[in-house]
Every structure is written in structure tokens, then in C-alpha cells.
């Protein structure tokens, strides 16, 4: 089974608050971002912040799963991935 990249963090753009950048981690553990900085320079504050967040061992979520949702996640890793992606709390990094 091919492993899809996982969205590990979301960031609200300070230049355009309607825009949310997503940092993804692929199966090899490599992080990438969809902001212009990453696309042109292969480096950005979002990836740096997401790496730090992952090292510290937590992700910020908007909610906790319900009993039924937890049950589904335990039976299906894909369901867990979807739930976490849907409940990541977007962060704002100053000056990004
Ligand atoms: Zn970025």
C-alpha cells in the first residue's frame, strides 16, 4: 500500500489571512510545505516550526475525538489520518 503524505501542521498566512499553508510529511519522514518560500527556496518557517512541534511530540488540535470516532480510528489508520488532518489547529507565524 502506498503511503500518502500526512498533513502535520497548518499555518495561516499573515500576508493573506485567507490562505492556509500545509506542512506534510512523507513516508520517508521528509517535510514539505506549499507556501511560496518552500516552493522557491526549499526552506520556510512553517517547515522549521512543524519540525520543532513534531520533536516536542505534540500536534495542536481543535477538538478531541468522540468515543465513536476513536473506535473508528483504532480500526482504521486511514480514518485516524483523516480525522487529524481535519482537526489541526492553524497557527500564525509572525512575519510569514
Ligand atoms: Zn512554508
Boltz pocket constraint, residues with backbone or C-beta under 6 A from the ligand:
constraints:
  - pocket:
      binder: B
      contacts: [[A, 21], [A, 33], [A, 34], [A, 35], [A, 36], [A, 37], [A, 38], [A, 44], [A, 45], [A, 46], [A, 47]]
      max_distance: 6.0
